[in-house]
Amino acid sequence: MRGRAGGKGAEGLGWDGKVRAMSHAMPLSVSRSAQLDSLEREVLDVLVVGGGIVGAGVARDAAMRGLSVAVIDQYDFAFGTSSRSSRLLHGGLRYLAQGRVGMVREASREKVTLSRIAPHLAQPLAFIFPTYQKSGWPRWKLRIGVKVYDWLCGAGNLGRSGGLSRKGVLDLLPGLEQNRLTGGVRYFDAFTNDARLVLDTIRSAAASGARAVNYLSLESAGRVGAIWNCQLRCTESDRRVAARAKVVVNAAGAWASRFSASRVKLRLTKGVHVVIDGARLGVAEAVVMTDGPRILFAIPWGERVILGTTDTDYDGPIDAPDCTAEDVAYVLGIVNRTFPSAGLKQEDVISAWSGLRPLLAGPKGKPSDISRAHQIISGEPGWFDVAGGKLTTYRLMAEQTVDRAMAGLGMEARPCRTAAEPILSERGDSSGLTPPPVARGIVEHYCLREWARHLDDVMVRRTGWRFYHRDQMGTAREVAGWMGEALGWDREQMEVELRRYEAMTWSMAMGWIPPDSPGNL
Ligand SMILES: Cc1cc2nc3c(=O)[nH]c(=O)nc-3n(C[C@H](O)[C@H](O)[C@H](O)COP(=O)(O)OP(=O)(O)OC[C@H]3O[C@@H](n4cnc5c(N)ncnc54)[C@H](O)[C@@H]3O)c2cc1C
């Protein structure tokens, strides 16, 4: 299975059913059971545990350097934090205020790199940061801050930052709270689609020869000589698979400390986002809203606006972080304070999601003060934990991990090419910042070429229809029909899928909708 499995010039179906050139959109011709058989037969160079952004990045890098690699996820790819973020590629102006200059510089440069290698998933986005008297965010300081922020990007930020007068801010945001307003600044980051970034990175890894299997969990691992014997379990059929690998990369995010070989210590904090209709706020650019030292964002997303986020310690079930009415009320409260005429209520919420930050532990201090730095630890030969970090820094985290893995394998270092080569050299309509139109052709594409196996795989991570559409349950029913045809579901299986999807919606694991939403059954 080494070498290019897809290749340029492959064809795929667009959302309208027309065939278009789509490189890396290879049909998943190898059946799942054949994939599992092959994992039992061969000794892999690298087994990547976790198909979030970090695992996807490691798999792509390792495959591009010619290693035999498999990436597995216990659920769907991007099931965890990597589909529940604020969707920003950013250095982090807030971290600059905390004096973490090295970290901001690193992330700022990666932001620019990702904009180059994944332009379809990195749209330059202006942020307006209004400033107020005695708020702790003085305008003069921010004016210097945003200049430093541009400079830390190296070759140049995605736009030129600068100060705004009071009138300038109000011209852009007429609904803003005016009391004690002094003006503001405007700076640039990029808006992405976190789940699509994972999926396209995995597609790219697969095109370089990586094997990618979702719904396959690492249950236990033990080292015998130079080989890791890994017990895997198919979480759909319960089939057990004994895989062998010279290196295991633990990229299991919030779950990473669960393995006996893991040395990583995490502190989990929860972040909730809510989605409202764009017309309710009318912001053309992103807006920074403050709550003391914390900052929240209003981020335009097509016809919608994403609002968030919270940052609170979390010790509940990792698989299903909740999104409480208090979380939603907190976010809406900050927005209503910033835009007094908005008067947002819970009924305005179209959808919400809740994610866990897998932060490197520091048991003390406020969640928002904990560093977003990353760490690569190897407690035993051939086992690498890679944890912390951000969506924005995933490529760098992967590069450093693969460098260490190759050294561990005693292999001559082959240069990393992930910063130079685009993630997808051509693409169809299946991947972008906003959800594609709902259509049979594109659903078939996700089933046949992007590992979609369940209704939520398409509704939540491949498309985001779950979060974007008011009548998301109606969309889900239509999509279930098309998926059923593509994947050969019978009537009973279709019902199971719909019930599973509905339960996920209600369990709040995938998102949250208010009780009287028109989207409910
Ligand atoms: C609210 C919030 C907002 C954020 N906003 C931003 C932002 O705007 N910009 C930014 O750069 N970063 C942001 N981040 C941080 C960023 O999202 C995370 O750092 C990143 O997504 C973590 O990716 P990961 O691959 O480490 O973890 P995950 O995405 O959680 O992936 C880990 C995967 O491992 C799988 N797994 C676990 N156990 C097993 C097992 N036994 N076998 C197989 N698979 C397993 C899980 O199912 C999961 O899919 C945000 C985070 C949060 C919570």
The ligand as an SDF file (V2000), in Angstrom:
LIG
                    3D

 53 58  0  0  0  0  0  0  0  0999 V2000
  -13.4150   25.6520   22.2690 C   0  0  0  0  0  0  0  0  0  0  0  0
  -12.1130   25.5210   21.5370 C   0  0  0  0  0  0  0  0  0  0  0  0
  -11.7410   26.4730   20.6220 C   0  0  0  0  0  0  0  0  0  0  0  0
  -10.5310   26.3440   19.9410 C   0  0  0  0  0  0  0  0  0  0  0  0
  -10.2300   27.2400   18.9730 N   0  0  0  0  0  0  0  0  0  0  0  0
   -9.0830   27.1420   18.2920 C   0  0  0  0  0  0  0  0  0  0  0  0
   -8.7990   28.0230   17.2410 C   0  0  0  0  0  0  0  0  0  0  0  0
   -9.6220   28.8750   16.8710 O   0  0  0  0  0  0  0  0  0  0  0  0
   -7.6130   27.9100   16.6160 N   0  0  0  0  0  0  0  0  0  0  0  0
   -6.6940   26.9720   16.9760 C   0  0  0  0  0  0  0  0  0  0  0  0
   -5.6110   26.9730   16.3940 O   0  0  0  0  0  0  0  0  0  0  0  0
   -6.9540   26.0630   17.9430 N   0  0  0  0  0  0  0  0  0  0  0  0
   -8.1260   26.1220   18.6000 C   0  0  0  0  0  0  0  0  0  0  0  0
   -8.4350   25.2110   19.5700 N   0  0  0  0  0  0  0  0  0  0  0  0
   -7.4900   24.1530   19.8700 C   0  0  0  0  0  0  0  0  0  0  0  0
   -7.5680   23.0170   18.8430 C   0  0  0  0  0  0  0  0  0  0  0  0
   -8.8900   22.8010   18.4510 O   0  0  0  0  0  0  0  0  0  0  0  0
   -6.9710   21.7510   19.4470 C   0  0  0  0  0  0  0  0  0  0  0  0
   -5.6890   22.0170   19.9320 O   0  0  0  0  0  0  0  0  0  0  0  0
   -6.8830   20.6220   18.4180 C   0  0  0  0  0  0  0  0  0  0  0  0
   -8.0940   20.4570   17.7150 O   0  0  0  0  0  0  0  0  0  0  0  0
   -6.5270   19.3250   19.1160 C   0  0  0  0  0  0  0  0  0  0  0  0
   -6.3930   18.3380   18.1380 O   0  0  0  0  0  0  0  0  0  0  0  0
   -5.9710   16.8510   18.5070 P   0  0  0  0  0  0  0  0  0  0  0  0
   -5.7540   16.1460   17.2440 O   0  0  0  0  0  0  0  0  0  0  0  0
   -4.8550   16.8990   19.5030 O   0  0  0  0  0  0  0  0  0  0  0  0
   -7.2150   16.2770   19.3110 O   0  0  0  0  0  0  0  0  0  0  0  0
   -8.6190   15.7270   18.7740 P   0  0  0  0  0  0  0  0  0  0  0  0
   -9.1420   16.5280   17.6680 O   0  0  0  0  0  0  0  0  0  0  0  0
   -9.5070   15.5900   19.9760 O   0  0  0  0  0  0  0  0  0  0  0  0
   -8.2710   14.3050   18.1820 O   0  0  0  0  0  0  0  0  0  0  0  0
   -8.0030   13.2000   18.9860 C   0  0  0  0  0  0  0  0  0  0  0  0
   -8.6940   12.0070   18.3590 C   0  0  0  0  0  0  0  0  0  0  0  0
   -8.2090   10.8260   19.0010 O   0  0  0  0  0  0  0  0  0  0  0  0
   -9.2400    9.8850   18.9490 C   0  0  0  0  0  0  0  0  0  0  0  0
   -8.9700    8.8270   19.9260 N   0  0  0  0  0  0  0  0  0  0  0  0
   -8.9800    8.9340   21.2750 C   0  0  0  0  0  0  0  0  0  0  0  0
   -8.6930    7.7600   21.8450 N   0  0  0  0  0  0  0  0  0  0  0  0
   -8.4830    6.8720   20.8380 C   0  0  0  0  0  0  0  0  0  0  0  0
   -8.1700    5.4790   20.7950 C   0  0  0  0  0  0  0  0  0  0  0  0
   -8.0230    4.7390   21.9010 N   0  0  0  0  0  0  0  0  0  0  0  0
   -8.0320    4.8790   19.5840 N   0  0  0  0  0  0  0  0  0  0  0  0
   -8.2070    5.6050   18.4320 C   0  0  0  0  0  0  0  0  0  0  0  0
   -8.5230    6.9280   18.4420 N   0  0  0  0  0  0  0  0  0  0  0  0
   -8.6480    7.5540   19.6210 C   0  0  0  0  0  0  0  0  0  0  0  0
  -10.4790   10.7030   19.2590 C   0  0  0  0  0  0  0  0  0  0  0  0
  -11.6740   10.0750   18.8370 O   0  0  0  0  0  0  0  0  0  0  0  0
  -10.1940   12.0110   18.5350 C   0  0  0  0  0  0  0  0  0  0  0  0
  -10.8330   12.0830   17.2550 O   0  0  0  0  0  0  0  0  0  0  0  0
   -9.6640   25.2780   20.2340 C   0  0  0  0  0  0  0  0  0  0  0  0
  -10.0470   24.3000   21.1500 C   0  0  0  0  0  0  0  0  0  0  0  0
  -11.2830   24.4060   21.7740 C   0  0  0  0  0  0  0  0  0  0  0  0
  -11.7480   23.3540   22.7130 C   0  0  0  0  0  0  0  0  0  0  0  0
  1  2  1  0
  2  3  1  0
  2 52  2  0
  3  4  2  0
  4  5  1  0
  4 50  1  0
  5  6  2  0
  6  7  1  0
  6 13  1  0
  7  8  2  0
  7  9  1  0
  9 10  1  0
 10 11  2  0
 10 12  1  0
 12 13  2  0
 13 14  1  0
 14 15  1  0
 14 50  1  0
 15 16  1  0
 16 17  1  0
 16 18  1  0
 18 19  1  0
 18 20  1  0
 20 21  1  0
 20 22  1  0
 22 23  1  0
 23 24  1  0
 24 25  2  0
 24 26  1  0
 24 27  1  0
 27 28  1  0
 28 29  2  0
 28 30  1  0
 28 31  1  0
 31 32  1  0
 32 33  1  0
 33 34  1  0
 33 48  1  0
 34 35  1  0
 35 36  1  0
 35 46  1  0
 36 37  1  0
 36 45  1  0
 37 38  2  0
 38 39  1  0
 39 40  1  0
 39 45  2  0
 40 41  1  0
 40 42  2  0
 42 43  1  0
 43 44  2  0
 44 45  1  0
 46 47  1  0
 46 48  1  0
 48 49  1  0
 50 51  2  0
 51 52  1  0
 52 53  1  0
M  END
$$$$
